[in-house]
Amino acid sequence: MKVTSKSDSTGGPLSIQARLASAIRMQRSRLGVTQEELAWRADMHRTYIADIERGSRNITLRSIVNLAKALEVSVASLLSVASEESSFPPLEAGPGATLEIPLGEILLVEDNATDEELTLRAFKRVKFANPVKVVRDGEEALDYLFRRGRYEKVASNRPHLVLLDLKLPGISGIEVLRQMKEDKLLEAIPVVMLTGSQEDRDVIECGRLGAKNYIIKPVDFEAFSRITPKLNFHWVLSQPASGRPKTQTG
């Protein structure tokens, strides 16, 4: 995805760091707080804030969440201020942010319609642009992942991330995970389990089988932001007209 934006004084495009720096300075000025106070509020070092405001430091997803809280705005509002274009540049969820990353697909395996909607709303609130493919049971998830049955002719790449409900009708989430990790084409895809309770004993088994992490349902953006730095996954924010991530079902 190629990033375009307005130009700086030298005629070159403004980087994501420069645009975020401007937005953060603007919001800090609105509150009338110093860099030191903002650093204290966001639980960051003052020099880290100074570097961010100079546009000289890459910023992680978790740092954006912390800064938005400290500046008393939503993540979506902070990013909207930073962007004057129709779409917001991609951010890497971890150190070393890059400006050109493909839109990685998320496969959401969720049989509960309410939990599915809450997850999609969480992404919608921050204008999460990655395409989301929704399937509703373990059998369909395996068909989609292995490109068989009605998905035999699907030409797109495999998902970059799987959000997998632990409790599924028929084939369980654990069995889907086991089959993924036994396949050479699928084993590298990070899997995050969705569970109703952290006390679920099956969560431990999922970790043993290779799941990267788990999220307690319903999924919210902060929970997602806490785990993404540990995943080989790039997320992208945008401002589409509908404000809803591109979702495919069935």
HELIX and SHEET records of a PDB file:
HELIX    1   1 ILE A   16  LEU A   31  1                                  16    
HELIX    2   2 GLN A   35  ALA A   42  1                                   8    
HELIX    3   3 ARG A   46  ARG A   54  1                                   9    
HELIX    4   4 LEU A   61  ALA A   70  1                                  10    
HELIX    5   5 VAL A   75  ALA A   82  1                                   8    
HELIX    6   6 ALA A  113  ARG A  125  1                                  13    
HELIX    7   7 GLY A  138  PHE A  146  1                                   9    
HELIX    8   8 GLY A  149  TYR A  151  5                                   3    
HELIX    9   9 GLY A  173  LYS A  181  1                                   9    
HELIX   10  10 ASP A  202  LEU A  209  1                                   8    
HELIX   11  11 PHE A  221  ILE A  227  1                                   7    
HELIX   12  12 THR A  228  LYS A  230  5                                   3    
SHEET    1   A 2 LEU A  91  GLU A  92  0                                        
SHEET    2   A 2 HIS A 234  TRP A 235 -1                                        
SHEET    1   B 6 ASN A 213  ILE A 216  0                                        
SHEET    2   B 6 VAL A 191  THR A 195  1                                        
SHEET    3   B 6 LEU A 161  ASP A 165  1                                        
SHEET    4   B 6 ILE A 106  VAL A 109  1                                        
SHEET    5   B 6 VAL A 132  VAL A 135  1                                        
SHEET    6   B 6 THR A 247  THR A 249  1                                        
END                                                                             
